[in-house]
Amino acid sequence: MNPAVHSFFDPATWTVSHVVFAGAGSPCAIIDSVLDYDPKSGRTGTASADRLVEFVQENHLKVQWIL
């Protein structure tokens, strides 16, 4: 079986986070998730992480690993 990889680019930090899974309803790994950071205000946010969570929920994935 070949794993599927869905990648999410964060333009603010120039990082890419990935969800690796085997299909809908399967266990998955989240790789390189980021916490949003605004250097001007010094504040953090969760918009990038929220996109990962939304993808996991829409595909009924079961998070087994966060790397």
PyMOL Python script that loads the backbone (N, CA, C, O; Angstrom):
from pymol import cmd

cmd.read_pdbstr("""\
ATOM      1  N   MET A   1       0.843  -1.171   0.000  1.00  0.00           N
ATOM      2  CA  MET A   1       0.000   0.000   0.000  1.00  0.00           C
ATOM      3  C   MET A   1       0.894   1.242   0.000  1.00  0.00           C
ATOM      4  O   MET A   1       1.884   1.302   0.728  1.00  0.00           O
ATOM      5  N   ASN A   2       0.540   2.219  -0.812  1.00  0.00           N
ATOM      6  CA  ASN A   2       1.276   3.475  -0.868  1.00  0.00           C
ATOM      7  C   ASN A   2       0.595   4.518   0.005  1.00  0.00           C
ATOM      8  O   ASN A   2      -0.621   4.694  -0.078  1.00  0.00           O
ATOM      9  N   PRO A   3       1.358   5.210   0.840  1.00  0.00           N
ATOM     10  CA  PRO A   3       0.748   6.245   1.669  1.00  0.00           C
ATOM     11  C   PRO A   3       0.392   7.469   0.835  1.00  0.00           C
ATOM     12  O   PRO A   3       1.021   7.753  -0.184  1.00  0.00           O
ATOM     13  N   ALA A   4      -0.622   8.179   1.288  1.00  0.00           N
ATOM     14  CA  ALA A   4      -0.983   9.467   0.698  1.00  0.00           C
ATOM     15  C   ALA A   4      -0.376  10.553   1.578  1.00  0.00           C
ATOM     16  O   ALA A   4      -0.304  10.405   2.798  1.00  0.00           O
ATOM     17  N   VAL A   5       0.055  11.633   0.958  1.00  0.00           N
ATOM     18  CA  VAL A   5       0.626  12.754   1.699  1.00  0.00           C
ATOM     19  C   VAL A   5      -0.099  14.016   1.262  1.00  0.00           C
ATOM     20  O   VAL A   5      -0.121  14.356   0.079  1.00  0.00           O
ATOM     21  N   HIS A   6      -0.687  14.702   2.223  1.00  0.00           N
ATOM     22  CA  HIS A   6      -1.327  15.989   1.941  1.00  0.00           C
ATOM     23  C   HIS A   6      -0.491  17.053   2.640  1.00  0.00           C
ATOM     24  O   HIS A   6      -0.286  16.987   3.852  1.00  0.00           O
ATOM     25  N   SER A   7      -0.007  18.033   1.880  1.00  0.00           N
ATOM     26  CA  SER A   7       0.897  19.046   2.424  1.00  0.00           C
ATOM     27  C   SER A   7       0.206  20.399   2.522  1.00  0.00           C
ATOM     28  O   SER A   7      -0.642  20.745   1.700  1.00  0.00           O
ATOM     29  N   PHE A   8       0.585  21.150   3.537  1.00  0.00           N
ATOM     30  CA  PHE A   8       0.026  22.470   3.805  1.00  0.00           C
ATOM     31  C   PHE A   8       1.168  23.472   3.909  1.00  0.00           C
ATOM     32  O   PHE A   8       2.016  23.355   4.794  1.00  0.00           O
ATOM     33  N   PHE A   9       1.198  24.454   3.015  1.00  0.00           N
ATOM     34  CA  PHE A   9       2.242  25.479   3.032  1.00  0.00           C
ATOM     35  C   PHE A   9       1.776  26.665   3.866  1.00  0.00           C
ATOM     36  O   PHE A   9       0.654  27.145   3.706  1.00  0.00           O
ATOM     37  N   ASP A  10       2.647  27.135   4.758  1.00  0.00           N
ATOM     38  CA  ASP A  10       2.359  28.322   5.571  1.00  0.00           C
ATOM     39  C   ASP A  10       3.234  29.461   5.062  1.00  0.00           C
ATOM     40  O   ASP A  10       4.435  29.474   5.331  1.00  0.00           O
ATOM     41  N   PRO A  11       2.657  30.426   4.327  1.00  0.00           N
ATOM     42  CA  PRO A  11       3.467  31.492   3.740  1.00  0.00           C
ATOM     43  C   PRO A  11       4.113  32.418   4.764  1.00  0.00           C
ATOM     44  O   PRO A  11       5.143  33.027   4.476  1.00  0.00           O
ATOM     45  N   ALA A  12       3.539  32.533   5.932  1.00  0.00           N
ATOM     46  CA  ALA A  12       4.109  33.427   6.953  1.00  0.00           C
ATOM     47  C   ALA A  12       5.439  32.904   7.478  1.00  0.00           C
ATOM     48  O   ALA A  12       6.352  33.686   7.743  1.00  0.00           O
ATOM     49  N   THR A  13       5.556  31.591   7.631  1.00  0.00           N
ATOM     50  CA  THR A  13       6.788  31.009   8.180  1.00  0.00           C
ATOM     51  C   THR A  13       7.590  30.237   7.127  1.00  0.00           C
ATOM     52  O   THR A  13       8.678  29.739   7.415  1.00  0.00           O
ATOM     53  N   TRP A  14       7.052  30.140   5.912  1.00  0.00           N
ATOM     54  CA  TRP A  14       7.688  29.388   4.828  1.00  0.00           C
ATOM     55  C   TRP A  14       7.963  27.942   5.237  1.00  0.00           C
ATOM     56  O   TRP A  14       9.007  27.381   4.904  1.00  0.00           O
ATOM     57  N   THR A  15       7.024  27.353   5.957  1.00  0.00           N
ATOM     58  CA  THR A  15       7.148  25.956   6.348  1.00  0.00           C
ATOM     59  C   THR A  15       6.048  25.139   5.674  1.00  0.00           C
ATOM     60  O   THR A  15       5.023  25.675   5.253  1.00  0.00           O
ATOM     61  N   VAL A  16       6.281  23.850   5.584  1.00  0.00           N
ATOM     62  CA  VAL A  16       5.295  22.936   5.023  1.00  0.00           C
ATOM     63  C   VAL A  16       5.015  21.860   6.061  1.00  0.00           C
ATOM     64  O   VAL A  16       5.934  21.206   6.554  1.00  0.00           O
ATOM     65  N   SER A  17       3.747  21.681   6.387  1.00  0.00           N
ATOM     66  CA  SER A  17       3.314  20.614   7.288  1.00  0.00           C
ATOM     67  C   SER A  17       2.672  19.525   6.434  1.00  0.00           C
ATOM     68  O   SER A  17       2.125  19.803   5.367  1.00  0.00           O
ATOM     69  N   HIS A  18       2.741  18.297   6.909  1.00  0.00           N
ATOM     70  CA  HIS A  18       2.235  17.170   6.123  1.00  0.00           C
ATOM     71  C   HIS A  18       1.340  16.276   6.979  1.00  0.00           C
ATOM     72  O   HIS A  18       1.559  16.114   8.179  1.00  0.00           O
ATOM     73  N   VAL A  19       0.333  15.703   6.334  1.00  0.00           N
ATOM     74  CA  VAL A  19      -0.458  14.632   6.928  1.00  0.00           C
ATOM     75  C   VAL A  19      -0.230  13.409   6.045  1.00  0.00           C
ATOM     76  O   VAL A  19      -0.494  13.442   4.843  1.00  0.00           O
ATOM     77  N   VAL A  20       0.263  12.333   6.650  1.00  0.00           N
ATOM     78  CA  VAL A  20       0.536  11.085   5.925  1.00  0.00           C
ATOM     79  C   VAL A  20      -0.498  10.063   6.385  1.00  0.00           C
ATOM     80  O   VAL A  20      -0.683   9.852   7.584  1.00  0.00           O
ATOM     81  N   PHE A  21      -1.175   9.427   5.415  1.00  0.00           N
ATOM     82  CA  PHE A  21      -2.260   8.510   5.768  1.00  0.00           C
ATOM     83  C   PHE A  21      -2.429   7.482   4.662  1.00  0.00           C
ATOM     84  O   PHE A  21      -1.843   7.617   3.588  1.00  0.00           O
ATOM     85  N   ALA A  22      -3.227   6.459   4.921  1.00  0.00           N
ATOM     86  CA  ALA A  22      -3.422   5.371   3.958  1.00  0.00           C
ATOM     87  C   ALA A  22      -4.793   5.416   3.294  1.00  0.00           C
ATOM     88  O   ALA A  22      -5.112   4.544   2.486  1.00  0.00           O
ATOM     89  N   GLY A  23      -5.592   6.396   3.613  1.00  0.00           N
ATOM     90  CA  GLY A  23      -6.933   6.514   3.050  1.00  0.00           C
ATOM     91  C   GLY A  23      -7.893   6.982   4.124  1.00  0.00           C
ATOM     92  O   GLY A  23      -7.538   7.048   5.300  1.00  0.00           O
ATOM     93  N   ALA A  24      -9.104   7.304   3.719  1.00  0.00           N
ATOM     94  CA  ALA A  24     -10.111   7.793   4.662  1.00  0.00           C
ATOM     95  C   ALA A  24     -10.299   6.795   5.798  1.00  0.00           C
ATOM     96  O   ALA A  24     -10.406   5.590   5.566  1.00  0.00           O
ATOM     97  N   GLY A  25     -10.339   7.298   7.017  1.00  0.00           N
ATOM     98  CA  GLY A  25     -10.557   6.469   8.189  1.00  0.00           C
ATOM     99  C   GLY A  25      -9.325   5.780   8.736  1.00  0.00           C
ATOM    100  O   GLY A  25      -9.416   5.040   9.716  1.00  0.00           O
ATOM    101  N   SER A  26      -8.181   6.005   8.128  1.00  0.00           N
ATOM    102  CA  SER A  26      -6.961   5.311   8.556  1.00  0.00           C
ATOM    103  C   SER A  26      -6.208   6.089   9.632  1.00  0.00           C
ATOM    104  O   SER A  26      -6.489   7.267   9.852  1.00  0.00           O
ATOM    105  N   PRO A  27      -5.257   5.445  10.302  1.00  0.00           N
ATOM    106  CA  PRO A  27      -4.350   6.174  11.183  1.00  0.00           C
ATOM    107  C   PRO A  27      -3.512   7.139  10.338  1.00  0.00           C
ATOM    108  O   PRO A  27      -3.311   6.915   9.144  1.00  0.00           O
ATOM    109  N   CYS A  28      -3.028   8.207  10.965  1.00  0.00           N
ATOM    110  CA  CYS A  28      -2.212   9.163  10.220  1.00  0.00           C
ATOM    111  C   CYS A  28      -1.100   9.725  11.094  1.00  0.00           C
ATOM    112  O   CYS A  28      -1.105   9.597  12.318  1.00  0.00           O
ATOM    113  N   ALA A  29      -0.155  10.346  10.418  1.00  0.00           N
ATOM    114  CA  ALA A  29       0.930  11.062  11.087  1.00  0.00           C
ATOM    115  C   ALA A  29       0.875  12.513  10.641  1.00  0.00           C
ATOM    116  O   ALA A  29       0.649  12.801   9.465  1.00  0.00           O
ATOM    117  N   ILE A  30       1.080  13.419  11.574  1.00  0.00           N
ATOM    118  CA  ILE A  30       1.212  14.842  11.264  1.00  0.00           C
ATOM    119  C   ILE A  30       2.683  15.179  11.432  1.00  0.00           C
ATOM    120  O   ILE A  30       3.275  14.928  12.482  1.00  0.00           O
ATOM    121  N   ILE A  31       3.267  15.751  10.383  1.00  0.00           N
ATOM    122  CA  ILE A  31       4.700  16.035  10.382  1.00  0.00           C
ATOM    123  C   ILE A  31       4.928  17.537  10.238  1.00  0.00           C
ATOM    124  O   ILE A  31       4.394  18.172   9.329  1.00  0.00           O
ATOM    125  N   ASP A  32       5.726  18.094  11.144  1.00  0.00           N
ATOM    126  CA  ASP A  32       6.133  19.508  11.119  1.00  0.00           C
ATOM    127  C   ASP A  32       4.972  20.490  11.217  1.00  0.00           C
ATOM    128  O   ASP A  32       4.919  21.462  10.462  1.00  0.00           O
ATOM    129  N   SER A  33       4.053  20.251  12.127  1.00  0.00           N
ATOM    130  CA  SER A  33       2.987  21.235  12.331  1.00  0.00           C
ATOM    131  C   SER A  33       3.592  22.502  12.939  1.00  0.00           C
ATOM    132  O   SER A  33       4.590  22.442  13.657  1.00  0.00           O
ATOM    133  N   VAL A  34       2.978  23.641  12.645  1.00  0.00           N
ATOM    134  CA  VAL A  34       3.522  24.916  13.113  1.00  0.00           C
ATOM    135  C   VAL A  34       2.482  25.696  13.905  1.00  0.00           C
ATOM    136  O   VAL A  34       1.276  25.542  13.709  1.00  0.00           O
ATOM    137  N   LEU A  35       2.976  26.524  14.792  1.00  0.00           N
ATOM    138  CA  LEU A  35       2.158  27.499  15.496  1.00  0.00           C
ATOM    139  C   LEU A  35       2.384  28.822  14.789  1.00  0.00           C
ATOM    140  O   LEU A  35       3.529  29.233  14.602  1.00  0.00           O
ATOM    141  N   ASP A  36       1.322  29.488  14.397  1.00  0.00           N
ATOM    142  CA  ASP A  36       1.456  30.762  13.691  1.00  0.00           C
ATOM    143  C   ASP A  36       2.081  31.799  14.612  1.00  0.00           C
ATOM    144  O   ASP A  36       1.820  31.821  15.815  1.00  0.00           O
ATOM    145  N   TYR A  37       2.908  32.658  14.029  1.00  0.00           N
ATOM    146  CA  TYR A  37       3.560  33.706  14.815  1.00  0.00           C
ATOM    147  C   TYR A  37       3.592  34.992  14.008  1.00  0.00           C
ATOM    148  O   TYR A  37       4.006  35.002  12.849  1.00  0.00           O
ATOM    149  N   ASP A  38       3.149  36.075  14.633  1.00  0.00           N
ATOM    150  CA  ASP A  38       3.202  37.395  14.017  1.00  0.00           C
ATOM    151  C   ASP A  38       4.292  38.191  14.720  1.00  0.00           C
ATOM    152  O   ASP A  38       4.098  38.619  15.857  1.00  0.00           O
ATOM    153  N   PRO A  39       5.439  38.401  14.069  1.00  0.00           N
ATOM    154  CA  PRO A  39       6.553  39.082  14.735  1.00  0.00           C
ATOM    155  C   PRO A  39       6.257  40.540  15.088  1.00  0.00           C
ATOM    156  O   PRO A  39       6.835  41.075  16.034  1.00  0.00           O
ATOM    157  N   LYS A  40       5.370  41.183  14.341  1.00  0.00           N
ATOM    158  CA  LYS A  40       5.049  42.586  14.636  1.00  0.00           C
ATOM    159  C   LYS A  40       4.304  42.724  15.957  1.00  0.00           C
ATOM    160  O   LYS A  40       4.579  43.632  16.741  1.00  0.00           O
ATOM    161  N   SER A  41       3.359  41.818  16.199  1.00  0.00           N
ATOM    162  CA  SER A  41       2.566  41.904  17.426  1.00  0.00           C
ATOM    163  C   SER A  41       3.105  41.000  18.527  1.00  0.00           C
ATOM    164  O   SER A  41       2.783  41.185  19.701  1.00  0.00           O
ATOM    165  N   GLY A  42       3.932  40.013  18.146  1.00  0.00           N
ATOM    166  CA  GLY A  42       4.433  39.053  19.124  1.00  0.00           C
ATOM    167  C   GLY A  42       3.398  38.016  19.514  1.00  0.00           C
ATOM    168  O   GLY A  42       3.579  37.289  20.490  1.00  0.00           O
ATOM    169  N   ARG A  43       2.319  37.945  18.760  1.00  0.00           N
ATOM    170  CA  ARG A  43       1.237  37.010  19.082  1.00  0.00           C
ATOM    171  C   ARG A  43       1.354  35.715  18.282  1.00  0.00           C
ATOM    172  O   ARG A  43       1.915  35.671  17.187  1.00  0.00           O
ATOM    173  N   THR A  44       0.804  34.676  18.876  1.00  0.00           N
ATOM    174  CA  THR A  44       0.727  33.389  18.194  1.00  0.00           C
ATOM    175  C   THR A  44      -0.724  33.100  17.831  1.00  0.00           C
ATOM    176  O   THR A  44      -1.648  33.708  18.372  1.00  0.00           O
ATOM    177  N   GLY A  45      -0.907  32.171  16.915  1.00  0.00           N
ATOM    178  CA  GLY A  45      -2.247  31.786  16.500  1.00  0.00           C
ATOM    179  C   GLY A  45      -2.259  30.331  16.066  1.00  0.00           C
ATOM    180  O   GLY A  45      -1.215  29.681  15.991  1.00  0.00           O
ATOM    181  N   THR A  46      -3.442  29.833  15.785  1.00  0.00           N
ATOM    182  CA  THR A  46      -3.586  28.414  15.451  1.00  0.00           C
ATOM    183  C   THR A  46      -4.200  28.166  14.074  1.00  0.00           C
ATOM    184  O   THR A  46      -4.647  27.052  13.802  1.00  0.00           O
ATOM    185  N   ALA A  47      -4.234  29.164  13.207  1.00  0.00           N
ATOM    186  CA  ALA A  47      -4.884  28.992  11.897  1.00  0.00           C
ATOM    187  C   ALA A  47      -4.266  27.840  11.108  1.00  0.00           C
ATOM    188  O   ALA A  47      -4.992  27.060  10.491  1.00  0.00           O
ATOM    189  N   SER A  48      -2.941  27.721  11.117  1.00  0.00           N
ATOM    190  CA  SER A  48      -2.288  26.624  10.384  1.00  0.00           C
ATOM    191  C   SER A  48      -2.656  25.272  10.976  1.00  0.00           C
ATOM    192  O   SER A  48      -2.970  24.335  10.241  1.00  0.00           O
ATOM    193  N   ALA A  49      -2.621  25.167  12.281  1.00  0.00           N
ATOM    194  CA  ALA A  49      -2.993  23.913  12.948  1.00  0.00           C
ATOM    195  C   ALA A  49      -4.471  23.602  12.722  1.00  0.00           C
ATOM    196  O   ALA A  49      -4.850  22.439  12.576  1.00  0.00           O
ATOM    197  N   ASP A  50      -5.296  24.634  12.695  1.00  0.00           N
ATOM    198  CA  ASP A  50      -6.728  24.435  12.463  1.00  0.00           C
ATOM    199  C   ASP A  50      -6.988  23.819  11.089  1.00  0.00           C
ATOM    200  O   ASP A  50      -7.901  23.007  10.939  1.00  0.00           O
ATOM    201  N   ARG A  51      -6.193  24.197  10.086  1.00  0.00           N
ATOM    202  CA  ARG A  51      -6.348  23.602   8.748  1.00  0.00           C
ATOM    203  C   ARG A  51      -6.023  22.112   8.783  1.00  0.00           C
ATOM    204  O   ARG A  51      -6.694  21.314   8.127  1.00  0.00           O
ATOM    205  N   LEU A  52      -4.992  21.731   9.551  1.00  0.00           N
ATOM    206  CA  LEU A  52      -4.644  20.314   9.683  1.00  0.00           C
ATOM    207  C   LEU A  52      -5.767  19.549  10.373  1.00  0.00           C
ATOM    208  O   LEU A  52      -6.154  18.468   9.929  1.00  0.00           O
ATOM    209  N   VAL A  53      -6.284  20.107  11.450  1.00  0.00           N
ATOM    210  CA  VAL A  53      -7.375  19.462  12.193  1.00  0.00           C
ATOM    211  C   VAL A  53      -8.595  19.294  11.296  1.00  0.00           C
ATOM    212  O   VAL A  53      -9.232  18.240  11.305  1.00  0.00           O
ATOM    213  N   GLU A  54      -8.922  20.317  10.529  1.00  0.00           N
ATOM    214  CA  GLU A  54     -10.068  20.240   9.624  1.00  0.00           C
ATOM    215  C   GLU A  54      -9.883  19.114   8.600  1.00  0.00           C
ATOM    216  O   GLU A  54     -10.820  18.364   8.328  1.00  0.00           O
ATOM    217  N   PHE A  55      -8.688  18.996   8.040  1.00  0.00           N
ATOM    218  CA  PHE A  55      -8.408  17.930   7.073  1.00  0.00           C
ATOM    219  C   PHE A  55      -8.546  16.553   7.724  1.00  0.00           C
ATOM    220  O   PHE A  55      -9.152  15.647   7.150  1.00  0.00           O
ATOM    221  N   VAL A  56      -7.986  16.401   8.916  1.00  0.00           N
ATOM    222  CA  VAL A  56      -8.064  15.126   9.641  1.00  0.00           C
ATOM    223  C   VAL A  56      -9.521  14.761   9.913  1.00  0.00           C
ATOM    224  O   VAL A  56      -9.921  13.614   9.713  1.00  0.00           O
ATOM    225  N   GLN A  57     -10.310  15.726  10.364  1.00  0.00           N
ATOM    226  CA  GLN A  57     -11.715  15.455  10.668  1.00  0.00           C
ATOM    227  C   GLN A  57     -12.518  15.134   9.413  1.00  0.00           C
ATOM    228  O   GLN A  57     -13.331  14.209   9.418  1.00  0.00           O
ATOM    229  N   GLU A  58     -12.298  15.891   8.334  1.00  0.00           N
ATOM    230  CA  GLU A  58     -13.040  15.654   7.087  1.00  0.00           C
ATOM    231  C   GLU A  58     -12.774  14.264   6.515  1.00  0.00           C
ATOM    232  O   GLU A  58     -13.644  13.672   5.877  1.00  0.00           O
ATOM    233  N   ASN A  59     -11.575  13.750   6.747  1.00  0.00           N
ATOM    234  CA  ASN A  59     -11.203  12.442   6.211  1.00  0.00           C
ATOM    235  C   ASN A  59     -11.303  11.326   7.244  1.00  0.00           C
ATOM    236  O   ASN A  59     -10.882  10.197   6.991  1.00  0.00           O
ATOM    237  N   HIS A  60     -11.860  11.646   8.407  1.00  0.00           N
ATOM    238  CA  HIS A  60     -12.077  10.665   9.476  1.00  0.00           C
ATOM    239  C   HIS A  60     -10.791   9.923   9.837  1.00  0.00           C
ATOM    240  O   HIS A  60     -10.802   8.718  10.089  1.00  0.00           O
ATOM    241  N   LEU A  61      -9.684  10.667   9.857  1.00  0.00           N
ATOM    242  CA  LEU A  61      -8.391  10.070  10.181  1.00  0.00           C
ATOM    243  C   LEU A  61      -8.212   9.973  11.686  1.00  0.00           C
ATOM    244  O   LEU A  61      -8.851  10.696  12.450  1.00  0.00           O
ATOM    245  N   LYS A  62      -7.344   9.079  12.096  1.00  0.00           N
ATOM    246  CA  LYS A  62      -7.041   8.877  13.514  1.00  0.00           C
ATOM    247  C   LYS A  62      -5.571   9.221  13.726  1.00  0.00           C
ATOM    248  O   LYS A  62      -4.690   8.475  13.300  1.00  0.00           O
ATOM    249  N   VAL A  63      -5.307  10.340  14.378  1.00  0.00           N
ATOM    250  CA  VAL A  63      -3.925  10.786  14.571  1.00  0.00           C
ATOM    251  C   VAL A  63      -3.215   9.823  15.515  1.00  0.00           C
ATOM    252  O   VAL A  63      -3.616   9.650  16.666  1.00  0.00           O
ATOM    253  N   GLN A  64      -2.160   9.204  15.013  1.00  0.00           N
ATOM    254  CA  GLN A  64      -1.355   8.272  15.800  1.00  0.00           C
ATOM    255  C   GLN A  64      -0.012   8.874  16.177  1.00  0.00           C
ATOM    256  O   GLN A  64       0.548   8.558  17.226  1.00  0.00           O
ATOM    257  N   TRP A  65       0.502   9.746  15.313  1.00  0.00           N
ATOM    258  CA  TRP A  65       1.832  10.317  15.535  1.00  0.00           C
ATOM    259  C   TRP A  65       1.820  11.795  15.182  1.00  0.00           C
ATOM    260  O   TRP A  65       1.205  12.206  14.198  1.00  0.00           O
ATOM    261  N   ILE A  66       2.503  12.585  15.993  1.00  0.00           N
ATOM    262  CA  ILE A  66       2.780  13.988  15.682  1.00  0.00           C
ATOM    263  C   ILE A  66       4.292  14.126  15.753  1.00  0.00           C
ATOM    264  O   ILE A  66       4.889  14.020  16.824  1.00  0.00           O
ATOM    265  N   LEU A  67       4.897  14.362  14.608  1.00  0.00           N
ATOM    266  CA  LEU A  67       6.357  14.405  14.507  1.00  0.00           C
ATOM    267  C   LEU A  67       6.828  15.804  14.155  1.00  0.00           C
ATOM    268  O   LEU A  67       8.030  16.036  14.026  1.00  0.00           O
TER     269      LEU A  67
END
""", "prot")
cmd.dss("prot")
cmd.show_as("cartoon", "prot")
cmd.util.cbc("prot")
cmd.orient("prot")
